[in-house]
Amino acid sequence: MTDVSQVDVIAPNFKKRLSGVTSTIFRLVPLQAEKIAIVATGPVIPADVPGMPLAALLTMNRRRRVWHARRNIEMIAGIALKTLLGKNLKLMFTSASQRHHTGLTKWLIRRMDEIVATSAKSAAYLERPAHVIHHGIDAERFSPSTDKAALRRQLGLPETGMLIGCYGRIRAQKGTDVFVDAMIRVLPRHPGATALVMGRATKKYQDFERELRDRVAAAGLSDRILFLPEVPVLEMAGFYQVLDLYVAPQRWEGFGLTPLEAMSCGAPVVATRVGAFEELVAEGETGTLVDPGDIDAMTVAVDAALSDPGRLAQWSTAARDRVLAQFQLQQEADALIAIYRRLLSD
């Protein structure tokens, strides 16, 4: 654990369960710690993430610090530490929400010293100005493969033909059914192409997954629409690197990192107009966008992309370039650090 007396920034994570927010904190803090004295705190902090025990919050000295919350409960804790225990905190909140906030959330946000939104769409739901800082990814780990054929063999995937992927939790919210239905229509037009569905269906959605598998079997495409088991995060890059096209068919999304991960690996993206996807995917340059839930539009978009290998190749190069220019994890870390330093020096 870090020496609490020297800490300048605290990033609380009060959820034990893995989530997008938790993942963001655990990716950013080690990188930011190279430039500023930052720690995470919460019930479970991985060994490779600079951290401090929750109990130390009560006894830490009055050194000025930034408290960077990402949930209501963490904003409440920061306000309590500042107003009830007299801790010298500057309060900061990052919002990824794309809906109207509750009265409680609005009240909490008004008491923050700085607000960050992860997308322009999220910022539009806030009632006060916010810094828009997009999430970023590790572009070194998510990078194009130098030998796709060898990687396909290594992963046990078809060695020839185009690969189209859709990764994430299997559920209606994620639009997995839209992807499957579009692939049932598209694949007969593209002999040799294979679609990959990778992810896990929680108990609540196991019937949903079973129905999708039955639909694929009824179409006679069980050998061309493959359901792959979820793999550890550190193994995901390879499954993007083998793709010719990635599809993000979500009906709703907070931000959504999968298009960035795919683009960084050189896979163009067909995505829906949800979350931050309209800010990530450059229409006609790195892929294309369709309305959520529109199977016809998704079918047309994927079919058109697969029918034009030259355009796919152009999109692939542009996708990687766009991530390097705008969506690297280091860029996100540095933008947040700039705000931390301003708050500390006020």
KOLMIGU-238867 format. One record per residue (C-alpha): x, y, z; residue in three letters. Coordinates in steps of 0.1 Angstrom, whole numbers, plus 5000, padded with zeros to 4 digits. Example, Ala and Ser with C-alpha at 12.3 -4.5 7.8 and 13.67 -1.06 7.14 Angstrom:
BEGIN
X, Y, Z, r
5123, 4955, 5078, ALA
5137, 4989, 5071, SER
This chain:
BEGIN
X, Y, Z, r
5000, 5000, 5000, MET
5011, 5036, 4993, THR
5022, 5060, 5020, ASP
4989, 5078, 5026, VAL
5005, 5109, 5039, SER
5020, 5116, 5004, GLN
4988, 5109, 4983, VAL
4974, 5137, 4962, ASP
4945, 5119, 4944, VAL
4921, 5092, 4956, ILE
4900, 5072, 4932, ALA
4874, 5053, 4952, PRO
4859, 5021, 4939, ASN
4831, 5010, 4962, PHE
4819, 4980, 4942, LYS
4833, 4945, 4946, LYS
4817, 4933, 4913, ARG
4836, 4939, 4881, LEU
4821, 4966, 4860, SER
4830, 4990, 4833, GLY
4837, 5017, 4859, VAL
4858, 4994, 4880, THR
4878, 4984, 4850, SER
4884, 5020, 4841, THR
4898, 5028, 4875, ILE
4921, 4998, 4876, PHE
4934, 5006, 4841, ARG
4940, 5043, 4847, LEU
4954, 5045, 4883, VAL
4987, 5025, 4876, PRO
4993, 5046, 4845, LEU
4985, 5079, 4863, GLN
5007, 5069, 4893, ALA
5037, 5073, 4871, GLU
5030, 5111, 4870, LYS
5011, 5119, 4901, ILE
5006, 5105, 4936, ALA
4973, 5087, 4931, ILE
4957, 5056, 4947, VAL
4925, 5036, 4945, ALA
4906, 5027, 4976, THR
4877, 5003, 4981, GLY
4868, 4968, 4994, PRO
4889, 4950, 4967, VAL
4920, 4966, 4951, ILE
4942, 4944, 4929, PRO
4978, 4940, 4939, ALA
4991, 4958, 4908, ASP
4970, 4989, 4914, VAL
4984, 5015, 4939, PRO
4960, 5015, 4968, GLY
4951, 5026, 5003, MET
4928, 5008, 5028, PRO
4894, 5023, 5034, LEU
4902, 5028, 5071, ALA
4930, 5052, 5062, ALA
4904, 5077, 5049, LEU
4894, 5084, 5085, LEU
4929, 5091, 5098, THR
4946, 5107, 5068, MET
4961, 5142, 5074, ASN
4947, 5175, 5061, ARG
4969, 5176, 5030, ARG
4949, 5188, 5001, ARG
4937, 5159, 4979, ARG
4914, 5153, 4950, VAL
4886, 5128, 4955, TRP
4876, 5115, 4920, HIS
4842, 5098, 4923, ALA
4824, 5079, 4895, ARG
4793, 5068, 4913, ARG
4767, 5084, 4936, ASN
4779, 5064, 4967, ILE
4814, 5077, 4961, GLU
4802, 5113, 4957, MET
4783, 5109, 4990, ILE
4815, 5095, 5007, ALA
4836, 5124, 4994, GLY
4811, 5150, 5007, ILE
4809, 5133, 5041, ALA
4847, 5131, 5044, LEU
4849, 5168, 5036, LYS
4820, 5183, 5055, THR
4817, 5159, 5085, LEU
4853, 5149, 5091, LEU
4869, 5181, 5079, GLY
4892, 5164, 5052, LYS
4908, 5189, 5028, ASN
4893, 5175, 4996, LEU
4885, 5188, 4962, LYS
4856, 5168, 4948, LEU
4855, 5156, 4912, MET
4829, 5134, 4894, PHE
4830, 5116, 4861, THR
4796, 5109, 4845, SER
4791, 5083, 4818, ALA
4753, 5083, 4821, SER
4731, 5091, 4791, GLN
4698, 5098, 4808, ARG
4683, 5124, 4830, HIS
4697, 5123, 4865, HIS
4677, 5118, 4896, THR
4672, 5146, 4921, GLY
4698, 5130, 4944, LEU
4724, 5128, 4916, THR
4717, 5164, 4906, LYS
4722, 5175, 4942, TRP
4754, 5156, 4945, LEU
4768, 5170, 4912, ILE
4761, 5206, 4923, ARG
4785, 5200, 4952, ARG
4814, 5188, 4931, MET
4843, 5211, 4923, ASP
4848, 5197, 4888, GLU
4827, 5175, 4864, ILE
4839, 5152, 4836, VAL
4817, 5135, 4810, ALA
4830, 5105, 4791, THR
4812, 5117, 4759, SER
4795, 5148, 4745, ALA
4762, 5129, 4747, LYS
4768, 5123, 4785, SER
4777, 5160, 4789, ALA
4744, 5170, 4774, ALA
4725, 5155, 4803, TYR
4744, 5175, 4829, LEU
4730, 5208, 4842, GLU
4765, 5224, 4845, ARG
4796, 5226, 4823, PRO
4817, 5195, 4821, ALA
4851, 5185, 4806, HIS
4845, 5159, 4779, VAL
4873, 5132, 4782, ILE
4868, 5101, 4762, HIS
4879, 5067, 4775, HIS
4910, 5054, 4760, GLY
4926, 5020, 4755, ILE
4961, 5004, 4755, ASP
4970, 5008, 4719, ALA
5001, 4987, 4723, GLU
4983, 4957, 4735, ARG
4954, 4962, 4711, PHE
4974, 4964, 4679, SER
4971, 4948, 4644, PRO
4985, 4913, 4640, SER
5015, 4907, 4617, THR
5002, 4872, 4608, ASP
4964, 4868, 4609, LYS
4965, 4833, 4594, ALA
4988, 4820, 4622, ALA
4968, 4837, 4648, LEU
4936, 4821, 4635, ARG
4952, 4787, 4637, ARG
4964, 4794, 4672, GLN
4928, 4804, 4683, LEU
4912, 4774, 4665, GLY
4893, 4797, 4641, LEU
4887, 4792, 4603, PRO
4919, 4799, 4585, GLU
4903, 4813, 4553, THR
4873, 4836, 4546, GLY
4862, 4868, 4563, MET
4856, 4869, 4600, LEU
4829, 4891, 4615, ILE
4829, 4895, 4653, GLY
4804, 4906, 4680, CYS
4818, 4905, 4716, TYR
4803, 4911, 4750, GLY
4775, 4899, 4773, ARG
4748, 4880, 4754, ILE
4715, 4898, 4761, ARG
4689, 4919, 4743, ALA
4704, 4952, 4756, GLN
4736, 4943, 4738, LYS
4718, 4936, 4706, GLY
4732, 4900, 4702, THR
4699, 4890, 4685, ASP
4703, 4918, 4660, VAL
4738, 4906, 4651, PHE
4726, 4869, 4648, VAL
4696, 4878, 4627, ASP
4717, 4900, 4604, ALA
4743, 4873, 4600, MET
4716, 4847, 4591, ILE
4707, 4870, 4562, ARG
4743, 4881, 4552, VAL
4763, 4849, 4553, LEU
4746, 4831, 4525, PRO
4756, 4860, 4503, ARG
4793, 4856, 4513, HIS
4805, 4820, 4511, PRO
4834, 4813, 4534, GLY
4826, 4841, 4558, ALA
4822, 4832, 4595, THR
4805, 4851, 4623, ALA
4818, 4850, 4659, LEU
4796, 4856, 4689, VAL
4817, 4858, 4720, MET
4805, 4864, 4755, GLY
4786, 4850, 4785, ARG
4749, 4848, 4791, ALA
4741, 4853, 4828, THR
4714, 4830, 4842, LYS
4687, 4855, 4834, LYS
4696, 4854, 4797, TYR
4704, 4817, 4792, GLN
4671, 4811, 4775, ASP
4678, 4841, 4753, PHE
4711, 4826, 4742, GLU
4695, 4792, 4737, ARG
4669, 4807, 4714, GLU
4696, 4824, 4693, LEU
4715, 4791, 4690, ARG
4683, 4774, 4679, ASP
4676, 4801, 4653, ARG
4711, 4796, 4639, VAL
4707, 4758, 4638, ALA
4673, 4762, 4620, ALA
4690, 4783, 4594, ALA
4716, 4756, 4588, GLY
4744, 4780, 4599, LEU
4758, 4764, 4631, SER
4791, 4759, 4614, ASP
4793, 4795, 4603, ARG
4779, 4814, 4632, ILE
4801, 4803, 4661, LEU
4793, 4809, 4698, PHE
4826, 4812, 4716, LEU
4831, 4811, 4754, PRO
4841, 4843, 4772, GLU
4879, 4846, 4776, VAL
4900, 4866, 4801, PRO
4905, 4903, 4793, VAL
4942, 4898, 4787, LEU
4934, 4873, 4758, GLU
4909, 4895, 4741, MET
4933, 4914, 4717, ALA
4939, 4883, 4696, GLY
4902, 4878, 4689, PHE
4900, 4914, 4676, TYR
4932, 4910, 4656, GLN
4918, 4881, 4635, VAL
4887, 4901, 4624, LEU
4879, 4916, 4591, ASP
4849, 4935, 4605, LEU
4836, 4941, 4640, TYR
4799, 4947, 4648, VAL
4786, 4966, 4679, ALA
4748, 4961, 4677, PRO
4739, 4975, 4711, GLN
4704, 4988, 4718, ARG
4718, 5008, 4748, TRP
4753, 5015, 4760, GLU
4769, 5038, 4785, GLY
4802, 5044, 4766, PHE
4813, 5011, 4750, GLY
4850, 5003, 4746, LEU
4847, 4973, 4722, THR
4846, 4995, 4690, PRO
4878, 5012, 4701, LEU
4895, 4978, 4709, GLU
4885, 4965, 4675, ALA
4896, 4997, 4657, MET
4929, 4997, 4675, SER
4935, 4962, 4661, CYS
4927, 4974, 4626, GLY
4892, 4960, 4624, ALA
4866, 4984, 4609, PRO
4833, 4988, 4628, VAL
4796, 4987, 4621, VAL
4780, 5001, 4652, ALA
4746, 5014, 4664, THR
4740, 5051, 4673, ARG
4741, 5045, 4710, VAL
4765, 5053, 4738, GLY
4796, 5071, 4726, ALA
4797, 5052, 4693, PHE
4789, 5082, 4671, GLU
4819, 5099, 4686, GLU
4842, 5069, 4682, LEU
4833, 5056, 4647, VAL
4839, 5081, 4619, ALA
4811, 5075, 4595, GLU
4824, 5064, 4561, GLY
4860, 5066, 4573, GLU
4865, 5039, 4600, THR
4832, 5021, 4595, GLY
4795, 5030, 4595, THR
4766, 5036, 4619, LEU
4730, 5023, 4619, VAL
4700, 5028, 4642, ASP
4697, 5005, 4672, PRO
4675, 4974, 4667, GLY
4673, 4979, 4629, ASP
4681, 4945, 4615, ILE
4674, 4955, 4579, ASP
4699, 4984, 4582, ALA
4725, 4962, 4600, MET
4722, 4936, 4573, THR
4727, 4962, 4545, VAL
4756, 4978, 4562, ALA
4775, 4945, 4569, VAL
4767, 4932, 4534, ASP
4780, 4964, 4518, ALA
4812, 4963, 4539, ALA
4820, 4926, 4531, LEU
4813, 4932, 4494, SER
4840, 4959, 4491, ASP
4874, 4945, 4504, PRO
4892, 4976, 4491, GLY
4871, 4999, 4513, ARG
4875, 4975, 4542, LEU
4912, 4978, 4539, ALA
4910, 5016, 4538, GLN
4887, 5016, 4569, TRP
4912, 4993, 4587, SER
4941, 5017, 4583, THR
4920, 5047, 4592, ALA
4905, 5030, 4623, ALA
4940, 5023, 4637, ARG
4951, 5059, 4630, ASP
4920, 5073, 4646, ARG
4926, 5054, 4679, VAL
4963, 5065, 4680, LEU
4953, 5101, 4674, ALA
4924, 5104, 4698, GLN
4917, 5074, 4720, PHE
4948, 5062, 4737, GLN
4946, 5054, 4774, LEU
4976, 5077, 4781, GLN
4957, 5106, 4766, GLN
4927, 5099, 4790, GLU
4951, 5096, 4819, ALA
4969, 5129, 4811, ASP
4937, 5148, 4806, ALA
4925, 5138, 4840, LEU
4959, 5145, 4856, ILE
4957, 5181, 4842, ALA
4924, 5186, 4861, ILE
4938, 5170, 4893, TYR
4968, 5194, 4892, ARG
4946, 5224, 4887, ARG
4924, 5215, 4916, LEU
4954, 5209, 4938, LEU
4969, 5243, 4930, SER
4937, 5263, 4934, ASP
